[in-house]
Amino acid sequence: MANTDRIDRFLVMHAARADQWREVLSAAQDWAAGSGNRAKVEAELSDIAVIEELHAYPGVRLMARLRERIASGEADAVASMVRRIADAILTSAYAQQTDGDGTGDGDDGLPDVLPSVVSGREHHRPYFEVLLVTPQPQARWGAMAAEFRRLRRPEDLFVYEPVIVGSFEDALCAILVNPSIQAVIVAEGFAFRSAHDAPVLRTILDSALGKLEPSSSALTLAGIIKKVRPELDLYVTSDRDVEALAASPQSSCVRRIFYAVEEVLEMHLAILEGIQARYETPFFDNLKLYAQRPIGTFHALPIARGKSVFRSNWIRDMGEFYGINLFLAESSATTGGLDSLLEPTGTIKRAQDMAARAFGADRVFFVTNGTSTSNKMVVQALVAPGDIVIVDRNCHKSHHYGLVLGGGQPIYVEAYPLTQYSMYGAVPLKAIKQALLNLKDEGRLDRLRLLDLTNCTFDGHMYNTFRVMQECLAIKPDLIFLWDEAWSGFAHWSPFLRPRTAMGAAAALEEWQADPASVAAYEKQQKELGAKPSHEKMLETRLIPDPRKVRVRVYQTNSTHKSMSAIRQGSMVLVKDVDYNKVESQFHEAVFTHASTSPNQQLIASLDVARRQMELEGYGLVMNAISIALRIRKIVNSHPIISKYFQILGADALIPEQYRQSGFKDFLAEGTDWGDVVKSMREDEFYLDPTRMTMVCGDAGFDGTQFKGILASRFNIQVNKTSRNSVLLQSNINNTRSDVAHLLRVLLEICGEIEEGLRSGGESARKAFAARTKALMHDVPDLPNFSRFHEAFRKDAGKLTPEGDMRTAFFMAYDESACEYVPLNGPEIDKRLANGPDLVSANFVIPYPPGFPIMVPGQVLTAETVGFMRKLDVKEIHGYEAARGLKLIKPDALTGARGTKTAKA
């Protein structure tokens, strides 16, 4: 490690802390063994001294004691002390055994390091840290910390340790590098500049928050902290006019304002109350109480209370496996505080309201049938028969089926292809704007209801959500947006990903709309564009909407179970819609249509608990997931053996250069720092979620499906989706460094097997391997675009826009006499492609991979689509029976087809 006190690498510092202490330990052990020296220990300790000032443990006392022992030459004592500190940080043992002075009760004031999960402790009080930003001299900080510790009481539900800093920049450093901080107390009069050199920190803050003017304003600092970590509780103390502070609009982000420190006990209680407000899980808490009550069950759920299981001769093992609480907490009743998911008024309603607060939404709906159901709910609620919807053709099938059920007519917009890897990226903004402008030219913009996009995509492409919505609203100010964020619900908890989420961008839109400067910017651009700007000029201009006409109407669905600690199929719908009152009744109808009347209680409880966890530790968990992904990327792509056969693709491979306006290439590119990453996040049309790793396996001779099977069957490694020549790895809040080590060891073992096979197999093996890799990496089929809907399903469509009545085509296929099956590889298809009549799909055809519909009901098939189908070598193709062929609508049935008349519900 370099001997510097810069804190440039703060995004990975939390995850690297334990490693850094291991470096100190190694130096201390070498010194104790006689093979090292004191100077090396002092150098290693100096490297981490600055970052340790921003954490409560080991704290000032222990660090001072450690330095004293180093200075006195006690090598053995130093090695022992460093070992215990390093172990405590690795296991978080200090958080479990904090006593009155915050240092533990073991030898040397150090905690025992037995992890709490096996420590035998009966009562666990969650631990957190409180940041104090003060103008007081550093000599007073110890007394201040001791004063807070003296306020601890046995009845307190939580225990905390203070972290004290004296400047604006150090406060921002602390909340960035220390995820244990859950509350911040800001006293006016602090310094602005840090005593430490942190140029990259300033670059990132300038990129993320604008150029910061030096300030000692407590409210200014509180506002910036709230933007970076909105979950934190903020308190302000002042010895001046606290009434004026409280009356300031800036104080809206502050939980409470105190006059100086006249009420330290009240401050302590306020801190605990703030944590309790996030810790509370209304439904889960009540479900635990329900399970403790003696209940007589005379309703239709025999498994409730577990008697039918535990008294059985034949299924008792199920009870032994799951435990009694699962059954005690089961019920089909909605009384006794359990509430109704369909019309919640009690604990579920409160849990949903708390989730809305946590995710920055106006309201949240829990869904227990997965995000497939969430998507269909939103589409049904917002789209009436005949409404036009601009939708990514490569989105999840639930969106397509939702349009069929609701009667919406899709204008499919195409994502850019990544042909070499048999996948698509995301939809360029120009394609979306072109569809809007075409509708406007035809005078049919009023029929457009919804823009429906996936963010992030399966492969990690994140839209510039703010820009997309802002430019679309410049053309249609009341356009509604549905962002399917099934894979990126966790992103809200990272300040570097949040701006790319639907709710993050919606909040930014509201803030922009309220700024008086937005009107001036709009009017200036209108003068520059002129009265009748061309399509080309509109497409090339970053459009600004009229803030006086804009209606912020944003819906987000997320698969909570995919990226947070919820049980499978747990999902949420997040709403920020100023006109929700106009769709509320149909939204409830959509809930009644799709939601189960018998939702799983444990699943609802897990959604409640997932929200609690993310509000209290989501920042650190997501930071760790990003850190793990960066480790995997770096090691796979730089390892001398693994990188010969496997590669994790960077942004430069997955996002074409024209969509990376910042010039960003990859997280691991030479010279890239986190300032570059934030600039890319802010400016680029598309941004790559670092936690989603496309690992190419074609150079190892494996197709994606084959390699996924090998990892699962031989090595117990589960991966996400596959493509023709890749698999998708996803780091999440569940992963640990042990998982990384296991993956890398397995990849190295597989590489060894490949090399041994090539060595022992001779020239024939090498030729076969080369042919296999060529077929996987170079002889790849072109990806087909959506062609068009047959004219029979475009009765009320425009000339410039390609929408179609997919619903009529879908239900036409219910009449078997109107359908025919044509063998995929038979001569009839080629004849009809050349001479007609049209081949018109009767249903959805969805191969896995790539997992999107390459055919939809009513679509005219082209040679490109048929050619792609013929080249597919996947086993799973929904909607296609190889023995019968493609299901098509007969030509004579198309002659009599009747398109759905445009109707507004």
N, C-alpha and C positions, 0 to 999 in steps of 0.2 A: 504494500500500500504506500501511496505517496505521502510524504510528510507535509500535510497541508491541512488547514482548518476550514477549507471551503466545504460548503454543504450543497454541492451541485447535483448530487445523484439522489435527491430525496425521494423519488418515486420508488426506488428499490431499496432504500435504506432500512425501512422497517423489516423487510424480509431478510436483508443482509446482516442485521444486527448480530444475530447469533453467530454467523460466520466470522464476523469481525472480532467478537469476543474469543472465538476459538483461536484466532491468530494471536491474540494477546496471551491466551493460555499456552499455546505452543512455545512462544518466546519465554514465558515464565518457567515452564517445565524444563526447557533447555538450560536456562540459567541455573535452576536448582540442580540439574544433573551435571553441571560443570561444562557443558558444551556451548553455552550461550553467555550472554552478558546483560548487565542491567540496562545499558543504553538501548538495546533492542527492545526490551520490555517497555521502556519509557517512550520509545518512538511509536510502538504499536498502540500504546495507551493514548498518546497524543493524537493519533489519527481519529480516534472515536470520541475524544473528550467533548467536542462541540456538540455532536449529536446526542450524547448522553445528558447534556444540560437540558434537553427538551423532553426528558423522560423522568418520571418520579423515582424509578428504580434503576440502578442502585442508589442514586441520590447523592447529595452533597456530602453527607456524613461518611458513607462507605467509600466514596471516591477519595475523600481526604485521608481516611484511614489506610486505604490501599497505597496512596502515594507516600504516606509516612513510612510504611513498611518497606517500600522500594528504596526510599532514601536511606533507611537504616541498614540496608543490605540483607534483609531477612528473606532470602530466596525461597526457602521451603514454605514459609508462611504466605508469601506472595502467591506462589503456585497454588496452594490450597485455597486461598481466598478467591483467586481468579476462577478457579475451577467451579467453586460453588456459585459465584455470580453468573458465570457462563451457563451452568446447568439451570439455574433459576430462570434466566431469560429464555432459554430454549423451551422449558416446560411451563413457563408462566407460573411457577410455584410461588413466587412473591405475591401474586394476586390472590392466592388462596390462603396465605398465612400472614397477612399484614397485621401487625399489632399496633400499639399506641404510637410508636415513633416511626412506623412505616418501614421498618427494616427487618422484621421477623424476629424469631426467638431462638434460632439455632446458635451454634458457635460463631463468634465474631458478629453477632447480630444478623446473621444470614439465615434465610428460610431453609427448611427442609425441601428437597426437590422431588419428592414423590408426587406424581401428578394427582390431581384431585379425584380423578375418576376411579383411582384405586386406593385413595388415602384413608378411607374409612371414616372421614369426617361426616357427621350427620347433618350439619347445617351449612349450606353454602350461601355466602352473601356475595352477590356479584360485585366485582371491583371495577372502578374506573378512575380516571384522573381528571382534575380540574385545572385549567390554565388560568393563572393570575397574571394580568398585564398591569404593571405598577410603575410609577415614577420613583418609588422608594429606592434608596441606595441598596446595593447588593448585600451590605452588611446586615440589613434588617430582614432579609428574606427568610432566614432560618427561624426567626421569632414569629414571622407571619405564618409560616407553615405549621409551626408548633401550636399556634392559637387555633387553627382549624382542626388539628388533630384532637385537641382537648375537648372539642364539641361532640365527639363521637359518643354514641349511646348504644347499649346492647340491643335496644329495640329498633335501631335503624335497620332498614331492609337492605341497604347497600353501604359499601365502604369505599372511600376515595382518598387519594393522595394528591396534594397540590403540586403543580409544576409552575415555577415562577420565572417570568421573563421581564425585561425592562424596555422593550422597543416594539414598534409597529412591525418591522420585518421579522424579528424573532418570533413574534406571536403568529405570523403567517407561516413561518417555518415549522413551528410547533404543531399547528393543526394539520399541516401537510404530512409531516413525517411520523406523527404519533397518533395512531388510530384509537388509542385508549382514552384520549381526551374526549369527554362527553359534555362538558360545560365550560364556559369561558366567563371570567369576571374581568371587566375592563375598567380600570381607574383612569380618569383623565390626567393629562400632564406627562405621559410617557414620551420617550424619545422616538424618533422615526427610524433612523438607520441602525442596522445591526452592527455589533462590534466585530462580526465575522464577515469574511469575503464570500459573497454568494451571487456572482454575476448571472449565472444561469437562472437562479431563482427570479431575479429581476426581469430577465427576458421573458420567462413564462408568465409572470404576473402582468407584464405589459401586454403580452399577447392575449391573455385570457380576460383581463379586466380593463384594458386601456392603460395609458400612461398614468401612473399614480403620482399625484403631487404629494410632497412631504406633508404629513399631517400628524397632529397629536390629538385629534378628535376621537373620542371614544365611540361615538355613533358612526363615524366614517369607517373605523376599523371593524365595528360590529357588522356593518352592512356588507363589507367585503368578505368577512368570515362566513356570513350567511349565504353568500353566493357560492363560495367554495364548498362548504359543508353545511347545507341547509338544515340538517338534523340536529345540530348542536343547540343547546340552550344558552342564551346570552344574557348576561347581567351587566349593568353599568353602575359604577359608583362615582360620585362627584361631591366635592365640598363646596360647590357653587350653587347656581340656581337650578336645582333638580326639577323644579316645576316646569321651567322652560324646556329642559331636556325631554321631559315626559310628554310635553305638548308638541314636540317637533315631529313632523311626518317621518323623519329618519328613524324614530324610536319604534316603529312598527315591528322591526325585527328583534327587538329586545323583550325578553320575558318579564323583567322587572328592573326598576331603577331604584338604587339605594342612596341615601344621603351619607356620603363619606363611609365610615365603617362603624356607624353608631349601633348597628344591629347585626353583629356578626352571627349570632344564633339564628336570627331570621334568615340571613343569607344562607347559612348551612341548611336550614329546613327547606328553603326555596329550591336549593340545588337538588335535594333528595326528592322533593315533590315533582320537579321537572323530569327527573329520571323515571319516577313512578308513572308519570303520564305516558311515557313511551313504553315502559315495561308492561303496563297493563294489557292483557289480552281478554277482552270481555267475553267472547264466546268460549275460548279455551278454559279460562278461569271458572266459568260457570259449569262447563262440562265436567271438570274435575270435581266440583261440589256435587253435581248430579250423580256421579259415579259412587259417591260415598253415602248416598241416601238409600234406605230400604224401599224398593219400588215393587209394586205388584203389577205385572204386565199382562193386561187383557187386550192386547192389540196385535196386529199382524207383523210381529217380528220375533219369532221364537228364539233367535240367537241372542236377543237382549238378555242381560244378566248372566248368560253363559250356562244356564242349568242344562239345556239340551246337549251341550258339548261336554261339560265336565262330569256329567252323570252317565255318559255314553260309554259302552264297551268298545265302540268302533271308531269314534272320532275324537277321543280324549287327547290324542297327540296334537291336534290342532290347538286346543286350549293351552297345552303345555308349551307349544311353540310361540304363540302370540301373547300369552299371559292374561290374567283375569281382567285387567283394566280395560282392554279393548272391548270386552263384552259388557262390562258394567257401564261403559260410556255409550253403548249403542241404544238407540231408541228411534221409533218412527213417530214419536210424539213431538209436538211443537210447543208444548206448555212447559212449565217448570223452569223457565228461563232459556229453553233451548231455541226458541224462535223459529220462524218459517223463512226459508231461503227465497221463496217466491214472493212473499210480501213481508219483509222483515220490519219489525217495529221495536225490537228489544236488543239483545246482545249481538245478533248478526248485524243489525243496522249500525250499532255503535262500532263494531269491528270494521265495517265497510267505511264508515266516516273516518276512522283513524287511518285506514289505508289511503284514503283520499288525501288526508293531510300529509302522510309520509311521501307519497309519490307526486305531490304538487297538482292534484286533480281537483275538480269541483265535486265529483262524486265517483264512487267505485262500486262495481257490482262483482260479487264473488260468483264464479262459475265452476261447477264440479264435473263437467263433461269435457273438459279440455278446451283449448283455444279454437279448435275446429267449431265447437258450438258457440264460443264467444264471437267469432267472425260472422257466423250465420245470424246470430242475434242482431248484431249491429247492422248488417246489410238489410235484413228484413225490416228493421225499425226505421231505416232512413230511406229506403228505395221502394218506390211504388211501381207497378207495371207500366212500362213505357219510359221510365226514367233512364237516362243515359249515364253510364259509369265508365270513367277512364280507369283501366285496370292493367296491371302488369300481367302479361300472358303467363309468366312463369311463377305466379304466386301459388300459394297452397290451394289444394283442390276445394277446400271449404268455401273460398271466395267464389269460385265458379258455381258450385252447387247453391250457394246463397243467392246468386243472381238468377239461377233457374227457378228457385222457389219463390223469389220475390218478383220475377218478371222484369228485372232490370236488363237493359240492352248494353252489352259491353263494347267499348272501343278498346281493343287490345293494343297496347303499346309495347314495343320490343326492348328488352334489355340488350346491351352490347354482348356479342358472343365471345367466349373464351374457348375457341374450337379445339385447340390443342389438348385441353383438359376436359372436354365434353361437358362444359358447364356455361352458364350465363352469368354476367355481372348484374348490373342494375340498370334502370331505365334512364337514359340521358334527359336532362331537363328540357332540351330543345324539342325532343319528341313529344313531351307532355304539352309544352306551350303550342306546338304546331297543331295538335288535336284541338286545343282550346280555341285557337285562332280560326281554324276551319269551321268550327261550330258557330263562332261569332259571325263569320262571313256569310253563313247560310241563314242567319237569324234564328238559330236553334239553340243558342247558349242557355236559354231558360230551361231546356230539357235536361241539361247536364246537372246532376245532383251531387256526385261523389267522385273523389280521386282516391283510389285504393292501391296502396303500395306496401311492399314488404321491407321492413327496416329493423334489424339488419337482415340481409339475405342469409340463406343457409351457409354460404361460404364467407360471410363476414363483411359484405359491402354495406356501409352505412351512408344514407343520404345526408345531404346538407338540408335537413328538414326545415330550418328557418327560411333558407333561400327558396326552396321549392314552394312552400306555402306563400311566402311574400310575393313571388313572381306570379303565381297562379291567381292570387287574390287581386293582382293588378289587372287581370283580364276578367275575372268573375269574382266580385267581392264577397259573395255569399256562399262560395264553394265549401262543401264539407269534406273533411279529410279523415280517412281511416288508415292508420298505420298499424300493420301487423308486426308487432315486436315480440313475437313468440320466443325468439332466441335471445333477445337483448333486454329482458326486464331488469336484469341486474345493473344495466348501464346507468340508471339514475343515481347510483351510489358512487360514481366516479366523476369528479369535476371535469375530467378530460373526455368523457363520453356523454355526459348528461346533455350538453347542448345539442347533440345529434338525436336525442330522443324526442318523441312527439310532445310530451308534456314539457320538456325543457324548452323546445322551440316555441310552444304555445305561450309559455310564460314570457319569453323574449318578445314575441309578437305583441302581447298586451303591454309590455313595458315600452316598446317602440311606439305603439299606437297612442299611448298617453303622453309621449314627449312632443311638445309643441313644434320642435324642429322637424318632425315627420311631415307635417303639412307643407312646410316650406320646401322640403326636399322633393315632395311629390309635384308641387306646382312648378318648380324649376325644371324637373325632368319633362313635364308635359310641354313646356315651351320648347325644349330641345328636340323633342320628338316631332312636334308639329301636329297639325289637325288630322292627317291621315298617314301615319307612318306605314311603311311597307312591312310585310311579314319578315323580310330579311332583317330589317332594322330592329323589329320587335324581338326577334330571336337572338340577335347579337347583344341587345341591351339588357343589363340587369334591371329589371322593371321594379318600380316602386308603386305600391297601391295607394289609393286615396284613403288615409286613415279614418276619415269621417264616414266612409261607406263600409269599411271592412267589418265583417262579422267573424270573430274567431270561433270556429266550430271544429273541434279536433277530438277524435276518438282514437284510443290506443288499446290494443289487446296484447296481453302478455301471458306466456305460459310460465306461471310462477314456478311450477314444478321443474321446468327445464333449467333454471338458473338460480333458484333460491330453495330454501329448505321446506318445500311443500310436497305432499304426497302426489303421486302420479295423477294427472288429469286436473290438478288444481290450476285454475286460471283466473284472471281478472280482466274486467273491462274498465278502462279509465276514461273519464269524460271531462272535457273542458269545452263547453258549448254555451255561448251566450243566449242561444235560442232553444235551449233544451226544453223549455216549457211547451214549445210547439210540437215536439216529438215524444214527450214523456209518455203519453197514453199508448202510442204504438210501440214504444220501447218496452213497456210493461207487457204488452201483448206478445212481443217477441220472446221475452223471458218466459211467459206462460207457455209459449209454443215449444220451446227447445229445452228448458230446464226440467230436470227430473223432479217429480213430486216426492221422491224418496232419496234425497241427497245423503251422501255419507257424512256422518257427523265428524269423523276423524279427519276427513278431507277438509271440511270447513275450518276445523280447529287448526289444521296445519297452515292454512292461508293466513289465519290470525297470527299464528306464531312466526311465520315467515316474515310478516311485516315487522313484528317486534324485533326479530334478529337483525334485519337490515337497518332499522332505525338506530340500533344500538351498536352494531359492529359491522354493518355492511361496507362502510368505507374501507376498513382494514381487510376484510375478506376479499373484496374486489381488487384491492391493491395487491394482495397476495396472488390472486388468480392471474393478474397481468404479469406479475414478476415470474411466476412459474412458466407462463407461455413464452416470455422472453428468454428464459433459461433454455427451454426446449428448442426454440428457434436457433439460438446461438450454437448450442452444442451439436445439433443434427447437421447444421449447415457448415460447421467448421471442423468436425471430426474427420481425421484423415481417412478412415475406413467407411464410416456410416455415410458420409457425404458423397461417396462414389456411387451409391445405389439409391439413396433417399435424399430428398430436398424438401424443405418447407418453403412454400412460395411467399414472396414478399409483395408489398403493394405495387412495385414496379412490374410484377408479372400478372397481377390480378386486376390492376386498374390502369387503363391506357393513359399515356402521358398527358393527353389533352384534358383529362379530368383531374389531374393533379397539378392545379394551377400554382401551388406553392413551390413546386419543384421537388417535393418530398419523394424519396425513392423507397426507403424501407427502414424499419426500426433498427436494423443492424448495419445499415450502410455506413461506410467510413465517415467519421466526422459528424454524424447525426447526434443531436442532443434533444432533450425534451422540449426545448424551445421550438425546434423544427417540428416536433410532433404536434405541439399545440397549434402552431401556425397551419399545419396541414388540416388539423381538425376544424379550424375556423374557416379556412379559405377554400379548400378543395371541394369539388363537386361530390366526390365520393371519398370515403375514408375507410380504412381496413381495421376492423375490430381485432386487436392483437391477440385476444383469447381464442380466436378461431383459426386453426392452423391447417391449411391444405398441404398435406404431405404426399408428394409424388412418389409412387411406388412402381411406376412403369419401367424405370431404369433398372429396377431389381428383377424385372421379369414377371411381375404380378399385376393382374388387373385389380381394381379396387375391391370388388366383391370377394375375390379369392384371398386377397391379403387380409381383409377384415375377418374372414373365416379362420385363417391361420392364427391371427392374434387371439381370437376368442377361444378356439379349440385347444391350442397348444400352450398358450401363455396366460390365459384368463385376463386378457386386456380387451376392453370394450371400446369401440370407437364409434363415431357418428356416421354420417352419410359417406357414400362412395361415389366415384365417377369411374370412367373407363380406365384411368391410370392413376387414381389418387384415392386417399382416404382423408376424412376430416377428423382431426383431433380437436377437442374442445377442453380448455382448462376452465375450471369453475371453482366455486367457493368450497368444494369438497376435497380438492386435490391437495396433496402434500409433496414435499421434496422426495419422500420415499416413492411416490408414484412416478416421479420423473426418473429416478434412478432405475426403477424396474423397467420402464419403457426403453431407456437407453441401453440397458444391458441386453434386453430382448432384441433390439435392432442390431446390436453388435453381434449377437449370436447368429441371427439370420444372415447377416453379411458374411460371417465366417463360413456358414454352410454354402452360400453362393460361391464363394471363392474356392472352397474345397471341391465343389462340384465342377467348377470350370477347370481346376488343376487336374483332377482325376479323370475327367471326361474327355480330355484331349480336344483336338480340332473340331470334331463333330459337335461336341457340347458347346464350344464357343460359338460356332456358327448358328446353332439352334437358339442359343441365348440372344445373339445379336438379332436374329430374325424376329424373335419374340418381342424384344424391346422396341424394335423398329415398328412392328405392328401396333404396339400399344401407344408409342409416343409420336409416331409420324403418320401412320396410315389410319387416321381418325376420320370418321364421317363428318361432313358439314352439318351444323345444327340448323334445323328448319325454322323459318319464321312462320308466324300465322299467315295464312293465305288470304281468305275472304269468306264471308258467309254467302251461301247461295241466295240468289235474288228472291227465291220463294220466302225467305225469312228477313227480307229488307223492304217490306211493304211501305213503311213510313220512315225509311232512312234517308239521309242526305246523299248528295252526289260526291261531296268531298270527304265524307267521314265513313268509316267501315263498320259501324255498329250493326248488330243483327239481333233478331228475336230468337235467342237460344232456347228460351222456355218452350216455345211451340215445337221446335225441332226435337227437344228432349222428350216431350210427352208423345210426339208422333211415333217414337220408337216403341211405345207401349203396345202399339198395334202391330203384331208380328207380320200381318199380311202386307204392311207398308214397308217392310224391311227385307233385305237380302244379305247373304254372306258371300263374300268373294275371297278366294284364297289369295294370301298376300303375295306368294311367289308364282301365281298362275299367269297365263298369257292374257286373260281378260282384262286385268288391271292395266297392263301396258297398252292394249288396244284402246281402252277408254280414255287413258291419259292422252293418247295421240289424237283420237277422233271423236271422243265423247260417247255417250252422254257423261255429264259430270259425275264424279265419285263424291258422294256427300255423306259425311260421317253421321251415324245415328246416335253415337254416344261419346263419352269421354274415353280416351285411350291415354293411359299414364304409365310409362315405363319407369321402373326404379332400378338404377339411376337413369335419367337425371331427376325424376320425381315431379315433373310438371306435365300438364296435358299437351301432347303434340297433336291431338285431335280433340275437337269439341263438337257437340251436337250442332248440325247445320253447316259445318265447315266444308268447303270444297277442297278435296285433297289434290296435292300437286306432286310432280315427280320428285321434288326435294323431300317432301314428307314421307312418301312411300319408300324412297331410297334410304332414308334414315332408319325407317322401321326394319327394312331388310338387312341392314348392317348391324342392328342391335344384337348383342350377345348376352343380354341379361336374362335372368330367369323369371323375374316378376314384372308382368305387364298387366296392369288393371284395365279391364274393358276389352281385352283381346283374347280370343280363344283360338289357338293355333290350328286346332283340328277343324274349325269351321271357317276361319278367315275373318276379314274385316266386316263389321256390321255396318251396313250402309242403308240409306233411305232410297227406295226404288224411284227411278225416274218418273214413273207415272204418278206416284204419290206426291212428288214435288209439284206436279202440274196443278193439282187440286189443293195445294197447301194454302192456308190462310194465316197471314202474319197477325200478330197481336196488335190491335189498335192502340194508339197512344192514349193512355188514360192516367190521370193524376189522382192518386188515392186521397 
